[in-house]
Amino acid sequence: MATYNPAAWSLTPTIENFLAQNSFIKPEIEPQVVKRVKRLYFSDILMALGAYTEVNTGNILYQHDELPFTYPKIKAYNGGAGSAGGTVTYQLASTSPSQQLSITQQSPYQATSPASYVGGVPVREGDVLGIKPSTGYTGASNMIQARVISVNVSAGTFVAQPVDPAISLPSISSGAPQEIIIQYPGSTEAGGTKRSLTPTLLPYSNNLTYAQDTQSITNIAANSILWYKVGSDMRWDTLQQQIRYEDFKKAVNNGYLFSQKVTNTSLASVYQSDPILQGDGIITEVLANGVSQNYTTLTGFGIPEFKQLGAKFEGEQTVTKEFAIAAGYNLSTSIDDNMANFFKNGAITYGMFSNDAKKKLSLEFDTLVYGTYTYTKLQSDLFSDPQTYNANGFNFQDEGLVLPAGKTMDTLGGGMVPMIRIRKMGGMDLIDIAPRDNKYINGQYTLTVEYRSASNIELFGANNTAYISKV
């Protein structure tokens, strides 16, 4: 017999008979777990492209080589228009100097500091240039041709003079430098030796992104731990462990998309003894070195935008004709609506149907072939995740990522190389799972699982990618 004191809200104390024993009675339960959200990983999209592979790297730094443009395009400005047939001095312009190991070297433009550019100054004395007129459409009939008279390598300037004495070289302001093309390496009868513009291999490197998380389960609450067998490898995991694994895998995939190299020196000083490993994700690289395509709310994304996108790819010396679009929900439906409107008088009509109510209507387009380019529209869930990209105030559901599908040729080896691949440290497992029982370590009887990933995206030819955004 023992006296039992009930909670404070009880009106009168009572005496109860009870049996105490040193064991817990585990209730029989039939576990049933339903996912309330769908998880879509960026690596799944890459796998759908057929141009995706995972490659182990033996160290933190990895790199590959790419061939640059045959002739770098010139981006320059001058101090004002010249007289008819007169000379004009041009200053090379660039947003940032190109370093030999910098990803920005994918840009065809000359750097502000010519000496730091591995290809040298792209303009040589005697070269024939094609310059746009001050106004109007530029074509074969009105493009201005000029010869380079002299080059100042250290200053990054060159002097040009129009071939036609009646033509004046137009003014180009420093605030809006223009692209100038090198038509061919002009020479004279006497000839002479020109400085070579033979392409040099450009090494591209990126750092792996390190991510880490933990899942701890208290074994005292035994009936809350659901064990299940994973696949056919006879390994048993807890349900909580698997759920946390999927969440962490999603976080790693977010890094594949948006990770950015750390350049803040104050952060480096904070983590001196434990350096941060964080490299550029694929969207970060595409925004810096790829093609941008905008569309408006009024017109949406349709045939004109696809036409502009194809022209940009064509102008960037693309090595592939097949692309995949990972589009947010609003962008995806905008494409579907515009495609239907364009072909309203053709094979598709949204208006009157002769079928009964059981007729099914699909408004979604999976593939579009326009010009010589093929675009495959993949699942729109990636940018429409309500937890992250579709959160209040974010507009990723209005945006999209255009990625190269297929493979490209390895010039030296002759084999085909996937244009996108995941680099990772260690073995083939992306995540390192280490179960622990800490009962004899710190007295806490828990099951701890650590998730670690050192991996990142490697992209070949960022000029073959595009980012779509609404303006």
Buried (B, 14 or more C-beta within 10 A) or exposed (E): EEEEEEEEEEEEEEEEEEEEEEEEEEEEEEEEEEEEEEBBBBBBBBEBBEBBBBEEBEEEEBEBEBEBBEBBBBBBBBEEEBEEBEBBBBBBBBEEBBBEEBBBBBBBBBBBBBEEBBBBBBBBBBBBBBBBBEEEEEEEEEBBBBBBBEBEEEEBBBBBBBBEEEBBBBEBEEEEBBBBEBBEBBBEEEEEEEEEBEBBEBBBEBBBBBBEBEBBBEBEEEEEBBEEEEEEEEEEBBBBBBEBBEBBBBBBBBBBBBBBBBEEEEEEEEEEEEEBBBBBBBBBBBBBBBBEBEBEEEEBBBBEBBEBBBEBBEEBEBBBBBBBBBBBBBBBBBBBBBBBEEEEEEEBEEEEEEEEEEEEEEEEBEEBEEEEBBBBBBBBBBBBBEEBBBEEEEBBBBBBBBBBBBBBEEEEEEEEBBBBBBBBBBEEEBBBBEEEEEEEEEEEEBBBBBBBBBBBBBBBBBBBBBBBBBE
